[in-house]
């Protein structure tokens, strides 16, 4: 069970993907152009590139409104958010919630079960115990660690119906950030579609949803960052097929960490032990159609470690890229069977000089 450092108003995920799409310059009479907006939300940046549909001012206003709405739904750093109101409610009776949030809870429970318990958004007490929701993380005392572990298990969250959830322990608290940014990228894509665009690239915090192609007919290409400790090694690029909406989500544990006693502690916590993960799987990129599901699986596979992640990715037919760290600080890229069969021809390896 795991959860990445989380939080809207902090470093949410050390995701490692970035759009490579070049902007198209308007020429003459009147070719379609790529419109672009950028902004700040959820403790990170976002960008939208699209052709067709609404103008930049219209899309900018709609995107800001939607991101503000998601913030009031899922933020752990707003005491008035619906999620935080649920977290502080100690009632054991059913609590009414938006069906949208219940749907995300249900997704989390499904991935939790399919990942052998490695994905668990109720890990929030452990995140707090380690201080990963602050600027000064540190090893907690044994008693604080055990106290936090005793509160963690998504099995203690009962989904009563489409609009009600019930806690079976009063202090149960959820942190949905590992799903939240992928879901936000999805909602930004929906904003563009609702305003008439069928060709776009929506990105927030490095998590991407893309559809269609650029105005000149060339496809969107997504750079997958190499997690090597040298930070100079180029990664591959993935070409997005234009026919359907595609999500590309990365979860990594190699940037947000602290060192203590000669040991490095990353922000991704395995709730089964209460400690940050300690294995050679550095980062996972998952490609899928549903951005929230794709984001959940990127987080879950990262927690599982190289062997279990590869096995479960194959069992669940997840298109995944798995970066395995080597002793010399380099990293080796492994691909799941589903990625090999569905996406390998669209992955361009970097040219090394």
C-alpha positions in Angstrom: 0.0 0.0 0.0 1.4 3.3 -0.8 0.9 6.9 -1.5 3.1 9.5 -3.0 3.7 12.7 -1.2 0.3 14.1 -2.1 -1.1 17.5 -1.5 -2.4 20.1 -3.7 -0.4 22.9 -2.3 2.9 21.0 -2.1 5.0 18.9 -4.4 2.2 16.6 -5.5 4.0 14.0 -7.6 7.5 13.7 -8.9 6.0 12.9 -12.3 8.4 12.9 -15.1 6.7 13.6 -18.4 6.6 16.8 -20.4 5.1 17.8 -23.7 7.5 18.1 -26.6 4.8 19.5 -28.9 6.1 22.5 -30.9 3.8 25.4 -31.4 2.5 26.0 -34.9 3.0 29.5 -36.3 0.0 30.9 -38.1 0.9 31.6 -41.7 -1.8 32.5 -44.2 -5.4 32.2 -45.1 -6.4 31.0 -42.6 -4.7 27.8 -41.4 -5.6 26.4 -38.0 -3.2 27.4 -35.2 -2.3 25.9 -31.9 -3.6 28.1 -29.1 -1.8 27.9 -25.7 -2.4 28.9 -22.1 -0.4 28.2 -19.0 -1.2 28.7 -15.3 -0.5 27.7 -11.7 -2.8 25.3 -9.7 -2.5 22.5 -7.2 1.0 23.6 -6.2 2.3 23.1 -9.7 1.9 24.4 -13.2 -0.5 23.5 -16.0 -0.6 24.1 -19.7 -3.2 23.6 -22.5 -2.4 23.4 -26.2 -5.3 23.0 -28.7 -6.7 23.8 -32.1 -10.3 24.4 -32.9 -12.9 25.3 -30.3 -12.7 28.2 -27.9 -10.4 31.2 -27.8 -7.6 31.5 -25.3 -9.5 33.9 -23.0 -12.6 31.6 -23.0 -10.6 28.4 -22.3 -8.4 30.1 -19.7 -11.5 31.2 -17.7 -13.1 27.7 -18.1 -9.9 25.9 -17.0 -9.4 28.1 -13.9 -13.1 27.5 -12.9 -12.7 23.8 -13.3 -9.4 23.6 -11.4 -11.0 25.7 -8.6 -13.9 23.3 -8.5 -11.6 20.3 -8.2 -9.6 22.0 -5.5 -12.8 22.4 -3.4 -13.5 18.8 -4.0 -10.2 17.1 -3.3 -7.7 19.4 -1.6 -6.1 18.2 1.6 -4.8 21.7 2.2 -8.2 23.5 2.4 -10.1 22.9 5.5 -13.3 23.7 3.6 -12.8 21.1 0.8 -15.3 18.3 0.7 -12.6 15.7 1.2 -11.1 17.4 4.2 -14.6 17.9 5.7 -15.0 14.1 5.3 -11.6 13.5 6.9 -12.4 15.4 10.0 -15.9 14.0 10.4 -15.6 11.3 13.1 -19.1 9.9 12.6 -19.6 6.2 11.9 -22.9 6.9 10.2 -23.2 7.3 6.4 -21.9 10.7 5.2 -23.4 12.3 2.1 -20.8 13.1 -0.6 -20.9 14.0 -4.3 -21.2 11.0 -6.6 -18.0 12.3 -8.3 -16.0 11.7 -5.1 -17.6 8.3 -4.5 -16.6 7.3 -8.0 -13.0 8.2 -7.2 -13.2 6.3 -3.9 -14.5 3.3 -5.8 -11.7 3.5 -8.3 -9.2 3.6 -5.4 -10.7 0.6 -3.8 -10.5 -1.4 -7.1 -6.9 -0.6 -7.6 -6.1 -1.3 -4.0 -7.5 -4.8 -4.3 -5.9 -5.5 -7.7 -2.5 -4.2 -6.5 -2.4 -6.5 -3.4 -3.1 -3.6 -1.2 -0.2 -1.5 -2.4 -2.4 1.4 -3.5 -4.1 2.9 -0.4 -5.1 6.6 -0.1 -5.8 6.2 3.6 -2.0 6.3 4.0 -2.4 10.0 4.9 -1.7 9.5 8.6 1.7 7.9 7.7 2.4 10.8 5.3 1.8 13.2 8.2 3.8 11.1 10.6 6.9 11.2 8.3 6.3 14.9 7.7 6.1 14.6 3.9 3.2 17.1 4.0 5.7 19.7 5.4 9.0 21.2 4.4 10.9 19.2 7.1 10.3 15.4 6.8 12.0 13.2 9.4 11.9 9.7 10.7 9.0 9.4 13.2 9.3 7.8 16.6 8.3 4.1 16.8 5.2 5.0 18.7 4.1 7.7 16.3 4.7 5.2 13.4 2.6 2.5 15.0 -0.2 4.9 15.9 -0.4 6.1 12.3 -0.3 2.5 10.9 -3.2 1.6 13.1 -5.4 4.1 11.2 -4.5 3.0 7.7 -6.7 0.7 5.5 -9.1 1.6 2.8 -11.1 -1.5 3.8 -12.3 0.7 6.6 -14.1 2.8 4.1 -17.6 1.5 3.2 -19.2 2.8 0.0 -22.9 2.7 1.0 -24.3 3.9 -2.3 -23.6 6.4 -5.1 -23.8 9.4 -2.8 -22.8 8.0 0.7 -19.7 6.7 2.3 -19.2 5.4 5.9 -16.1 5.2 8.0 -15.7 2.1 10.3 -13.0 3.9 12.4 -13.5 7.6 13.3 -10.0 8.9 12.4 -9.9 7.4 8.9 -8.5 10.1 6.5 -7.9 10.0 2.8 -5.4 11.7 0.5 -6.5 11.5 -3.2 -3.6 13.3 -4.8 -2.2 10.3 -6.6 -5.4 10.1 -8.5 -6.2 13.8 -8.3 -3.8 15.2 -10.8 -4.5 12.6 -13.3 -8.2 13.3 -12.8 -7.5 17.0 -13.2 -5.8 16.4 -16.5 -8.8 14.5 -17.6 -11.1 17.3 -16.5 -9.0 19.9 -18.4 -9.4 17.7 -21.5 -13.1 17.6 -21.0 -13.1 21.4 -20.8 -11.4 21.6 -24.2 -13.8 19.1 -25.7 -16.9 20.9 -24.3 -15.6 24.0 -26.0 -15.3 22.3 -29.4 -11.7 21.1 -29.6 -10.9 17.5 -30.8 -7.1 18.2 -31.0 -5.3 19.1 -27.8 -2.7 18.4 -25.2 -3.7 19.0 -21.5 -1.0 18.8 -18.9 -0.8 19.5 -15.2 2.2 18.7 -13.0 3.6 16.6 -15.9 0.5 14.4 -16.2 -0.8 14.5 -19.7 -4.0 13.8 -21.6 -3.8 14.2 -25.4 -6.1 13.7 -28.4 -5.9 14.3 -32.1 -3.0 15.9 -33.8 -1.3 19.3 -34.3 -2.7 21.6 -37.0 0.0 20.5 -39.4 -1.1 16.9 -39.0 1.9 15.8 -37.0 1.1 13.9 -33.8 1.6 15.0 -30.3 4.9 13.6 -28.8 5.4 13.1 -25.1 8.9 13.0 -23.6 9.4 10.5 -20.9 12.1 11.7 -18.5 15.0 9.4 -17.6 15.3 9.1 -13.8 19.1 8.7 -13.8 20.8 10.4 -11.0 23.0 12.2 -13.5 19.9 14.1 -14.7 21.6 14.4 -18.1 20.5 11.2 -19.8 17.8 11.7 -22.3 14.7 9.6 -22.2 12.5 8.3 -25.0 9.5 10.0 -26.6 6.1 8.5 -27.1 3.9 9.4 -30.1 0.2 9.7 -29.3 -2.2 8.2 -31.8 -4.8 10.7 -32.9 -7.9 8.5 -32.8 -8.7 8.5 -29.1 -8.0 10.3 -25.9 -4.8 9.0 -24.3 -3.3 9.6 -20.8 0.4 9.4 -20.0 1.1 9.4 -16.3 4.4 9.0 -14.5 5.0 8.4 -10.8 8.6 8.6 -9.4 10.3 8.6 -6.1 13.7 9.9 -7.0 13.3 13.7 -6.4 11.3 14.2 -3.2 13.3 12.7 -0.4 15.5 13.4 2.6 18.7 11.8 3.9 19.3 10.6 7.4 22.2 8.6 8.8 23.5 8.0 5.3 20.2 6.5 4.1 17.8 8.1 1.7 14.0 8.2 2.4 11.7 8.9 -0.5 8.2 10.3 -0.2 6.4 7.1 -1.4 5.3 5.1 1.7 4.5 1.4 1.8 1.6 1.3 4.3 2.1 -2.4 4.9 5.4 -1.5 6.7 4.8 2.2 7.4 8.2 3.0 5.8 9.1 4.6 2.5 9.6 2.2 -0.3 13.1 0.8 -0.5 13.7 -1.0 -3.9 15.2 -0.3 -7.3 12.1 0.7 -9.2 12.7 4.5 -9.6 9.8 5.5 -11.8 6.8 4.1 -13.7 5.0 5.6 -16.7 1.6 4.1 -17.5 -0.3 4.8 -20.7 -4.1 4.4 -20.7 -7.4 5.8 -21.7 -8.8 6.7 -18.3 -6.5 9.3 -16.7 -7.6 8.8 -13.1 -7.2 5.0 -13.4 -3.9 5.4 -15.2 -2.6 7.7 -12.4 -3.7 5.3 -9.7 -1.8 2.4 -11.4 1.3 4.5 -11.9 1.4 5.0 -8.1 0.5 1.4 -7.3 3.1 -0.1 -9.6 5.8 2.2 -8.2 5.0 1.0 -4.7 5.1 -2.7 -5.7 8.7 -2.8 -6.7 10.3 -4.1 -9.9 9.2 -7.8 -9.8 5.7 -7.4 -8.5 5.1 -4.4 -10.7 6.0 -6.3 -13.8 3.9 -9.3 -12.9 0.8 -7.3 -12.0 1.2 -5.0 -15.0 1.1 -8.1 -17.2 -1.8 -9.6 -15.3 -3.8 -6.4 -15.6 -2.7 -5.7 -19.1 -1.3 -2.3 -18.2 0.9 -0.5 -20.7 3.8 0.4 -18.4 7.4 1.6 -18.6 9.4 0.6 -15.6 12.7 2.4 -14.8 15.0 0.1 -12.8 17.9 1.8 -11.0 21.4 0.4 -11.3 24.3 0.6 -8.8 26.2 3.1 -10.9 23.3 5.6 -10.8 22.0 4.7 -14.3 18.6 3.3 -15.0 17.3 0.5 -17.3 14.0 0.8 -19.0 11.7 -2.3 -18.9 8.4 -2.5 -20.7 5.3 -4.5 -19.8 3.9 -7.0 -22.2 0.9 -4.7 -22.9 3.2 -1.8 -23.7 5.3 -4.0 -26.1 2.2 -5.1 -28.0 0.3 -1.8 -28.1 2.8 1.0 -27.9 6.4 -0.1 -28.6 6.2 1.0 -32.2 5.3 4.5 -31.1 8.2 4.8 -28.6 11.2 6.6 -30.0 14.5 5.9 -28.2 16.8 8.9 -27.7 19.8 9.4 -30.0 22.9 9.4 -27.8 25.8 11.5 -28.9 
